[in-house]
Amino acid sequence: MSLQAEIKDILGQFGIQENNNGASTGTQWIQTSGARIASVSPVDAQVIANVTMATEAEYHQVIEKAQAAFVEWRKIPAPKRGEIVRQLAERIRFYKEPLGKLVSYEMGKSLQEGLGEVQEMIDICDFAVGLSRQLYGLTMHSERPGHRMYEQYHPLGIVGIISAFNFPVAVWNWNTALAWVCGDVCVWKPSEKTPLTAIACQRITEEVFAANGVPEGVSGLVIGDGEIGKLMANDTRVPLISATGSTRMGKSVGAAVGQRLGRSLLELGGNNAIIIAPSADLKMVVPGAVFGAVGTAGQRCTSTRRLIIHASIYDKVTEALTSAYKQLSIGNPLDQNNHVGPLIDQDAVNNYLNAIEAAKKEGAKVLVEGGVLSGPGYESGCYVKPCIIEAENHFAIVQHETFAPILYIMKYTGDVHEAIAIQNGVPQGLSSAIMTNELKESEAFLSAAGSDCGIANVNIGTSGAEIGGAFGGEKETGGGRESGSDAWKVYMRRQTNTINYSDSLPLAQGIKFDL
């Protein structure tokens, strides 16, 4: 079967047609009337299908259904909500291969990464099922006799999810799986660059929700441009906005949500570094650094952007990296023999080229040349060469996150504290790593005076994360936390309760108020 025929078959499995509506209330698709957009694959520049985006009026329809659904959904016991999420995991398992292929084809990441992203959806659903029986509060002793105090958590309401193109399905499910077991309802604005994977996820969810009689509106979808995102950010009916994307976008969303005293969960840019100490094992350094830098064509928020290498091993590491880069195979991401797929679109390609030129102007030295590939198999114009540039950390372009496979390398000559200062010397604070076999160095890196990032790894790279740990970063990365650990608390409101089971009414702090 040809690739085009296979993709057509996959679209059919999800009920995706040549032209599609861009809004759903979870059980009903709305006849949308906004601008029509084409989903164009960066793999081969083919139009996969078209979507008619939602208007402001159609956005309000989805929000109103979500409001009504929340009134009923919050009453369902959390373990029952967890059972529905368990069934969703089973349906995602059933659709793992076609959904993973659609992710790969629409977004451009390798098939293994596409399948891995769908596996993250399954994993977070499994995590949420257990969580549905563990939404614990606290009980504490009151200073007043005959009184008991406790804290409990209640659902917030509507969770607005704004996701980016690079993880078109997993980030949505990171939020929804937790939000749903917490008793919230969700409205999703996916990236307009990857609308079809969003429609596929909505179709899978509809299957499960319909079979369980879930109220209409618990899972809403609104496909639109930045104006829909602005509506959501300013909407007082949406108490929590979870937004993933650039720092520029996050500042806009955070300001709008803060203005109305809402809550925001922001997962923004990264400028991630690996420190390579003298004792590092090169057998671990090379695959960790190379995958971190070129995986998803450098379009991960956790992609490795910088290597900070001790001067004593600088030449050895540089030689090993340049040798590894020569072995990279660039091409169709659905061909598992290829390591690197395309960038998402021409704008991304232009940003990549501009960044290389900017680095050169600042005095950087290109060790592995970049460039755009052309010819058979590269017709989309989105395939670029991963490159390595020797630079200084203070260069303006190094301080900036470029969503492309550009790796900046630099050296340090002193101890690990010098390397940590370089690592921390950027505005972003998402992921970081150190490669070392020295206990003192690893502990210094993980200490309060060490890495200032939300993620700090030892002897693994910066890229990727496990569902069990809370995911997010500091500084211009936004400070949000998604996925595991106690991230569920973001989706709930906390309430303190005091119960008086005595026959009198003593006041706190021994205050007397006699009538």
DACOR-V314780 format. One record per run of one state. SS is the DSSP state (a for helix, b for strand, c for the rest). FROM is the first residue (numbers start at 1). LEN is the number of residues. If there is no record, write none. Layout:
ss:SS from:FROM len:LEN
ss:SS from:FROM len:LEN
//
This chain:
ss:c from:1 len:2
ss:a from:3 len:11
ss:c from:14 len:5
ss:b from:19 len:3
ss:c from:22 len:1
ss:b from:23 len:2
ss:c from:25 len:4
ss:b from:29 len:1
ss:c from:30 len:6
ss:b from:36 len:5
ss:c from:41 len:6
ss:b from:47 len:6
ss:c from:53 len:3
ss:a from:56 len:18
ss:c from:74 len:4
ss:a from:78 len:17
ss:c from:95 len:1
ss:a from:96 len:12
ss:c from:108 len:3
ss:a from:111 len:21
ss:c from:132 len:6
ss:b from:138 len:4
ss:c from:142 len:5
ss:b from:147 len:9
ss:c from:156 len:2
ss:b from:158 len:5
ss:c from:163 len:7
ss:a from:170 len:13
ss:c from:183 len:2
ss:b from:185 len:5
ss:c from:190 len:5
ss:a from:195 len:17
ss:c from:212 len:7
ss:b from:219 len:4
ss:c from:223 len:3
ss:a from:226 len:8
ss:c from:234 len:6
ss:b from:240 len:5
ss:c from:245 len:2
ss:a from:247 len:13
ss:c from:260 len:3
ss:b from:263 len:5
ss:c from:268 len:4
ss:b from:272 len:5
ss:c from:277 len:5
ss:a from:282 len:17
ss:c from:299 len:5
ss:b from:304 len:7
ss:a from:311 len:16
ss:c from:327 len:3
ss:b from:330 len:1
ss:c from:331 len:9
ss:b from:340 len:1
ss:c from:341 len:5
ss:a from:346 len:16
ss:c from:362 len:3
ss:b from:365 len:4
ss:c from:369 len:3
ss:b from:372 len:1
ss:c from:373 len:11
ss:b from:384 len:1
ss:c from:385 len:2
ss:b from:387 len:4
ss:c from:391 len:5
ss:a from:396 len:4
ss:c from:400 len:6
ss:b from:406 len:7
ss:c from:413 len:3
ss:a from:416 len:9
ss:c from:425 len:3
ss:b from:428 len:2
ss:c from:430 len:1
ss:b from:431 len:5
ss:c from:436 len:3
ss:a from:439 len:8
ss:c from:447 len:8
ss:b from:455 len:4
ss:c from:459 len:11
ss:b from:470 len:2
ss:c from:472 len:2
ss:b from:474 len:2
ss:c from:476 len:6
ss:b from:482 len:2
ss:c from:484 len:3
ss:a from:487 len:5
ss:b from:492 len:9
ss:c from:501 len:7
ss:a from:508 len:3
ss:c from:511 len:5
//
